[in-house]
Amino acid sequence: MRRGSWWRVGKSKLLSTWGFGVKHRLTTEGGEAAWILSVHASNVEATVTEQLILANYGIPTTTWSDSASSRRWAASASNAVSWSLKLDK
């Protein structure tokens, strides 16, 4: 998937309750273009291929924008670090 000069590689189901998986990922992640690189019989095969492509082409695994769940996790982690280091005082 591409957005501007940024590239992402990811996996999705071909069809889900949301419809066509690639279109859903493109829409939710704000991508401008997407390609289907390969199709796999299992999630394990898809994950291995995804990781190989990322490593071979040096594509980072970071996301383009924060999701609500990642913001909650970051806030929780930040609170845990502050508490353990007693930074509140």
N, C-alpha and C positions, 0 to 999 in steps of 0.2 A: 504494500500500500504506500502511496506517496501523498505528502502534503507539502507543497512548496519544494524546497530542496531537502526535505527530511524523508527518510524511508523507514518503514517498519515491516517486519515479517511476523506473521501470526497465523494461528490456526483457528478455524471455526467449522461448525457443522455445515454441510452443504444446505440442508433445510432444517429449520427449527420452528418452534411455535411463533417466532417473530418473523418468519418468512425465509427468504434467501439469506443465508448466513453471511456471505461476503457483503451484500448490500447493507445489512444491519451493522456490521463492523465499520464499514465505510461511513455510515451516517453517524453512529455514536462516537466515533473517534475523529470526526471532522476531516476525513481523507478526501483527496481530490480524484484519485485514480486507484484502481486495484486490479490485481492479476491473480489468477489461480495458477500456482506453480506446480502443484501435484495434488493427487487425490489418494487417500490411504484407507485401508480396511479397518484400521484400529487407531485409537487415540495414541497409543505408544509409538506406532510407526510415524504418525503425524508429528509428535513431539520430538522424536529423534531427528527427523528431516528438518524441522524448524530450527533446531539447535545447530545442526550442521551448516545450514544456509547462513545463519547469523555469524557463526565462526568463520566460515570460508570468505564471506564478504565484509567482515568487520562491522556489521550493523549492530548498533547498541540495542539493548533490550528495554530501554527506558520508554515511557509513554509520552505522548504529546501533551496531555493535560491530566490534571488530577481528577480522580473519580471521588465520589462521596465517601466510598469505603476507604480509599487511601488517605483522605483528609482525616477521617475518624482515627485510623491507625496511627497517623503521624501525631495527632493531638494526644492520643493515649500514650504513645512512646515518649513524647516530650514530657508529659506529666510524670511518667515513671522515672525518667532520668532526673528531672528536677527533684522529685521526692527522694530518690536514692542518694543524690549529691547534696541534698538539703539546701538547694539554691533559693528556696523561698525566704530564707532568713537573711 
